[in-house]
Amino acid sequence: MQKTVSLEYGEHYHIYHRGNNRGTIFFEDKNFEYFLKLYVRYIVPVADTYAYCLLKNHFHFLVRIKTVEEQISALTPEKQTSEVSKTSEGLMPIKVLNPTQQVANLLNSYTKSINKAYQRVGSLFQGRFGRICVDSDSYSTYLVTYIHCNP
């Protein structure tokens, strides 16, 4: 079995996934909207998105994973000065989000909501989500074109 690579801070990635048995993952228009709402909740805090497409049975994203420093600086001003936050109980460490876990959380949350809404059980997605590190400008340019032309 091939080892899954974690998403690294500061790197660019092509993230993609498809439905189980190449099946549908977006059953109606409101599913696309809900998926993007979850995307904002789980992915926007950890990544900048450069291109994406959502199709009936799969999706693609070109993202840059934010650095730890970028995640911290995006927090409220009083939390920006250090990696601890003040609470009534004292100082608490700021939780830096793991980008790989955030993608998994997005997919799990979406799957649970689809399964509940459509009275289905089991996997919505086929295996683990795909990720390819984008390590050159030429691949990045190709990928933007590929993603936008995919539909």
C-alpha positions as CSV (number, residue, x, y, z in Angstrom):
1,M,0.0,0.0,0.0
2,Q,1.3,3.4,-1.0
3,K,2.1,5.8,1.9
4,T,-0.1,8.9,2.0
5,V,1.8,12.2,2.0
6,S,0.7,14.9,4.4
7,L,0.1,18.4,3.1
8,E,3.0,20.6,4.0
9,Y,2.8,24.2,5.2
10,G,3.8,26.7,2.5
11,E,3.5,24.3,-0.4
12,H,1.1,24.3,-3.4
13,Y,-1.1,21.2,-4.1
14,H,-3.5,19.8,-6.6
15,I,-6.2,18.3,-4.4
16,Y,-8.8,16.1,-6.0
17,H,-11.3,13.4,-5.2
18,R,-14.1,11.4,-6.9
19,G,-17.2,9.5,-5.9
20,N,-17.1,5.9,-4.9
21,N,-17.3,3.8,-8.0
22,R,-17.0,7.1,-9.9
23,G,-20.5,7.8,-8.7
24,T,-22.3,11.1,-8.1
25,I,-21.2,13.2,-5.1
26,F,-23.3,16.3,-6.0
27,F,-26.9,15.2,-6.5
28,E,-28.5,18.7,-6.9
29,D,-27.4,22.3,-7.0
30,K,-27.8,22.9,-3.3
31,N,-25.1,20.2,-2.7
32,F,-22.5,22.3,-4.6
33,E,-23.4,25.3,-2.4
34,Y,-23.3,23.3,0.8
35,F,-19.9,21.8,-0.2
36,L,-18.5,25.3,-0.8
37,K,-19.9,26.5,2.6
38,L,-18.0,23.6,4.3
39,Y,-14.9,24.4,2.2
40,V,-14.9,27.9,3.6
41,R,-15.2,26.5,7.1
42,Y,-12.5,23.9,6.9
43,I,-10.1,24.9,4.1
44,V,-10.0,28.7,3.9
45,P,-8.3,28.9,7.4
46,V,-5.5,26.7,6.2
47,A,-5.1,27.3,2.4
48,D,-5.4,29.9,-0.3
49,T,-7.3,28.7,-3.3
50,Y,-6.2,29.6,-6.8
51,A,-8.5,27.4,-9.0
52,Y,-11.2,24.9,-8.5
53,C,-14.0,23.0,-10.2
54,L,-16.8,20.9,-8.8
55,L,-18.3,18.3,-11.1
56,K,-21.1,15.9,-10.6
57,N,-18.8,13.0,-9.6
58,H,-15.5,14.7,-8.7
59,F,-13.6,17.9,-7.8
60,H,-10.3,19.6,-8.2
61,F,-8.6,22.4,-6.2
62,L,-5.3,24.2,-6.7
63,V,-4.3,25.5,-3.3
64,R,-1.3,26.9,-1.3
65,I,-1.2,25.7,2.2
66,K,-0.7,28.6,4.6
67,T,2.3,28.6,6.9
68,V,1.9,28.3,10.6
69,E,2.7,32.0,10.9
70,E,0.0,32.9,8.4
71,Q,-2.5,30.9,10.3
72,I,-1.6,32.7,13.5
73,S,-1.6,36.2,11.9
74,A,-5.1,35.5,10.6
75,L,-6.4,35.2,14.2
76,T,-7.7,38.2,16.1
77,P,-5.2,41.0,16.9
78,E,-4.8,40.1,20.5
79,K,-3.8,36.6,19.6
80,Q,-1.3,37.7,16.9
81,T,1.6,38.6,19.3
82,S,2.4,35.0,20.4
83,E,1.4,31.4,20.0
84,V,-0.7,31.6,23.2
85,S,-4.1,33.1,23.8
86,K,-5.4,34.6,27.0
87,T,-8.5,33.1,28.6
88,S,-10.1,33.6,32.0
89,E,-8.2,30.4,33.0
90,G,-4.8,31.7,31.9
91,L,-2.7,31.2,28.8
92,M,-3.8,28.6,26.3
93,P,-1.8,27.5,23.3
94,I,-3.2,28.5,19.9
95,K,-4.3,25.5,18.0
96,V,-2.6,25.5,14.6
97,L,-4.7,23.6,12.2
98,N,-3.4,20.5,10.3
99,P,-4.2,21.0,6.6
100,T,-4.5,17.2,5.9
101,Q,-6.9,16.8,8.8
102,Q,-8.9,19.8,7.6
103,V,-9.4,18.3,4.2
104,A,-10.5,15.0,5.8
105,N,-12.9,16.9,8.1
106,L,-14.4,18.6,5.0
107,L,-15.0,15.3,3.3
108,N,-16.3,13.6,6.4
109,S,-18.7,16.4,7.2
110,Y,-20.0,16.5,3.6
111,T,-20.4,12.7,3.5
112,K,-22.3,12.6,6.7
113,S,-24.7,15.4,5.6
114,I,-25.3,13.7,2.2
115,N,-25.9,10.3,3.8
116,K,-28.4,11.8,6.2
117,A,-30.2,14.0,3.6
118,Y,-30.5,11.1,1.0
119,Q,-31.0,8.2,3.4
120,R,-27.8,6.5,2.3
121,V,-25.0,4.8,4.1
122,G,-21.4,4.1,3.5
123,S,-18.6,5.9,1.6
124,L,-19.4,8.7,-0.7
125,F,-15.8,9.1,-1.9
126,Q,-13.5,6.5,-3.3
127,G,-10.5,6.0,-1.0
128,R,-8.3,8.8,0.2
129,F,-8.3,12.2,-1.4
130,G,-5.6,12.8,-4.0
131,R,-2.9,15.3,-3.6
132,I,0.0,16.2,-5.8
133,C,2.6,18.8,-4.8
134,V,2.9,21.5,-7.4
135,D,6.6,22.1,-7.6
136,S,7.0,24.1,-10.8
137,D,5.6,27.2,-12.5
138,S,4.9,25.2,-15.7
139,Y,2.9,22.6,-13.8
140,S,1.0,25.3,-12.0
141,T,0.1,27.0,-15.2
142,Y,-0.9,23.7,-16.8
143,L,-3.1,22.9,-13.7
144,V,-5.0,26.2,-13.8
145,T,-5.9,25.5,-17.4
146,Y,-6.7,21.9,-16.7
147,I,-9.0,22.7,-13.8
148,H,-10.8,25.5,-15.6
149,C,-11.3,23.5,-18.8
150,N,-12.3,20.3,-16.9
151,P,-16.0,21.0,-16.9
